């Protein structure tokens, strides 16, 4: 899987806008595909109740588009905003079809959030995007604190692009970060889902297409190692080979304090493909 760091992703998105793909089109395509993946991987059927936590930036905008397309698929979305969004076409569209919306800090917003959390089949984190880094603060922190205390423990939790509270590049995690069953990345997956403690909060990662030309990303992305990728890189072994074909390895390791080092080193040499491994170790730990 290809991974992209924050600054590179911004350059790719800016390039798309430069060739005529306006931000609204990118967001609408992202939201449509996120909603489709959410329905498939989350096994959401018509009538399912989905609470979308939406921030004030582009990630929140994606969340609003997701809400609209879930509604069109017969699913009941609810949108909880961390702050009011003025002059927002996506919010206007959501409200025009009757999707319930509440704004954090306004009258009765806290009881409304508690009610939606208690009844939700799925909670979607569209609070913060790749530009935000720990620590969490303000309305986002307050909403995630409420989420941690809520009774919605059985609801499926899904993050848009990157779970809020995680550094998209380093995997650094805030104490109140959103813990997702799976994450739907926009355009390309982010390294923070695969390194550090971010691995434990991102869950499985799926990628939603946002219309970026694939050839743009090839020279700019990182590559996540997988078993199939490594297997393709290894040379094939001839069928008639024997231990003498693949060379000998001498491992000098171990001490009375670090007995395991000798065992691990010798085993690793054999697993890496050495035909014959000889282990030289102190008499104090022989036999190993």
N, C-alpha and C positions, 0 to 999 in steps of 0.2 A: 504494500500500500504506500502511495506517495504522501508525504507530509510537507506542510509548508509553514514557515515561521510568519509571525505577525507582520513584519515589515514587508516581506515578499508578497503576502496576500493583499496588502494594501496596494502595492504596485500593480498586481494583476488586475484588481478591480478598477484601479484608475485607468489602466490600459483599455479595459473593456468600455469604459465611459468615453474614452478618447476616440474610439472607433464608432461611436454612435449608440452603444447600448446604455441607455439612461438608467439611473439608479432605481427608478420605479420598476422598470422591466426586470432588472436583476433581482430585486426583492420579490416581485410577484412570482417569477420562475422558482426562486428558492423556496418561497412559502408553499407553492403548489406541490413541489417535489418532497418537501419535508412532511407535509400532510399525508402524501401518498405512502411514504416510508413508515410514518407513525401508525397509520391504519393497518398496514401489512404486518410490520414487526410487533406492534402492540396488540394485534388481533382485536382491533376496535370494530365493533359492529354498530349499525344504526341504533340510535338511542343512548349510546355510551356517553357518559358525562366527563368532559375534559376541561380542567381548569388550566388556563394559560396565564402564567405570571410574566408580565411584560414590562421591560424597563423603558427608559426614555430615549434610547439610542436606536441604531439600526437593528440590533438583536430583537428589541421590542417590536420594531416594525415588522420583522419576519414573523414574530409571534402573532401579530394582528392578521397578517395574510394567512397564516396557518389556521387561525380561528375561522376565517371566512370560508376557506376551502373544506374544512371539517364540517361546517354547517351545511354546505352544499352537498356533502356526502351523507347527510342524515344524522350526523353526530351533534350532540348538544354541547357547544363550547361556552365557557364563561371566561371573561377577561378581567384580570386584576392588574391595574397599572400602578407602578410605584410613584408616578406623578402624572399630572394632567399633560396631555399632548395637544397643543394648539395647532390649528390649520393642518391637520393630518388627514390625507385622503384615505389612508387605510383604516383609520379609526372611524371616519365618517361612513365608509362602506360597511364596516362591522355593525355600527349602530343602526344603519338603514335597514338591515335585515332582522333587527330585533335581538341581536346577541347581547346578553346582559354584560354591563361594564361597571366596574367600581374603581375608585381612585383612592390609593392609600392616603390616610390622613384626613379624608373628608368624613362627614357625619355618617355614622353607622358602617363605615368601611371595615372595621375590625370584626364585628359580628358577622358581616356578610362573608368575609374571607373564611372565618371559622366554619360557617355553614357550607360553603362551597368545598372546602377541604374535607369536611366530614363525609360529603356525599360523592366526592370525585372518584371516578374509575381510573383516571390518569391525571397526573400533574406535569405540566410542561414548563420547563425553565427557559424563558426567553428574556431574562433579566439583564445580563451583561454579555458582551461579546469579547472578541479577542483583544481589544484595546485596554480592558480593565485588568488590574493586577491586585492581589491581596495587599493590605487588608480590606475587607468589606467595610462599607460605611453607609450612613444615611438610611434612606427608605429601603434599599435593597437588603441591608443587614437586618433591619426590623422585620421585613417580610420573611426572610429565611429563618430568623429566630422563631417566628410564629409557626413556620412550617415544621421546624424540628420539634416543637411542642404539641403539634396538632395530632388529632386522632386518625389522620389519613395514612396510617402506617401500611395499609394493604394496597393503596393506590399505586399503579405503575408510575414510575418517575422517569422522565425523559428530558434530556437537555438539548437545546438548539446550539449547534456549533461547538460550544465548550461549556461545561458546567460552571455556573457562576461561583466565583471564589477560587478558581484555579488559574494560574498563570499559563497562558496558552503555549508559551515557549519552554518553560522550565518544569512545569508540573507542580510548582509550589502551591500549597493548599491552605486556605483559611479555615479556622476552626468551625465556621458555620457554612462551609461550602455545600452546594447542592450535590447530593449523591444520586447519580442516575443509574437506572438499570441499563440504559443504552443512550448513546449520544448520536445525534444526526448532524454531521459536519456540513457546512455549506462550501461547496466548491472542492475543497481538499481537506483532509484531516489535519489536525494540529498536533505538534509533538507533545504538548502538555498532557494529552490523553494517554501517552505511552511511557512517560518517564516520571520518576519520583513517585509521590503519593497520588498523582493525578490518575494513575492506572486504576486505583481503587475507587475513584469517584466517577470516572467516565463510563465504565461498563463497556459493552460492545460498541463499536463505532461503525456507523454507516455514513455514506457520503451522498448528499443531495446535489444534483447537477444545477449549476446556476448559469450555464451557457458560456463558460470560459473556453476558448479554443484549447484542446489538449496539448497541442505542440508548444503553447506558451509556457506551460508548467514544467515540461520535461527538463530543461537545463537549470531550473530554479529550485526544484524541490529536493527534499531528503527522501530516502527510501527506508521504509521500515523492514527490517529483516524478518523473514518468515521461513518455515521449514522448506516450503516449495522453492523459494527464491535461492536459498543456500544450496539446495540440491542441484539446481540448474547450473550453479557456478562450479560445482565440484567435478573433476574429470571422472569419466566412467572407468571402471576397473575391468581389465580383460578377464574373460571367464577362466582361463587357464593359469591365473596368477596364484602365487603361493607366498608364504611369509618372507621369503628372500627377495621377492620382487619389489617390496615397498620400503626397503631400508631398515636400519636398526637405530634405536634410540637408547641412549644411556641417561638415566635419571639419577642424579645425586641429590638426595633430599632426606629430610626427617631429623628428629632429635627426640630425646626423652620427653621434651615439653610439647613438641609438635609432631606427634606420631602420624596424625591424619594427613599432614602435608605430603609425606612420601606416598601414601596410598592414593591420594587424589591426583598427584602429578603423574604417577605411573599409569593410572587408569585413564587419565586424559590423553596421554600419549598414544595409548592403544586405541582409544575411541577416535582420535584424530587420524588414524590410518597407518601408524608405524607397523611394519611387518613383525618386528621382534623388539620387545622392550626389556631392557636390563635395569634393575633397580639396585643402586649402590646406597646402602644405608648404614648407620652406626651399629656396632654390635649390641649396644644397649637396648635397641628395639628390634633385634632380630631373634626369632622370626616375627614378622609383622602380622 
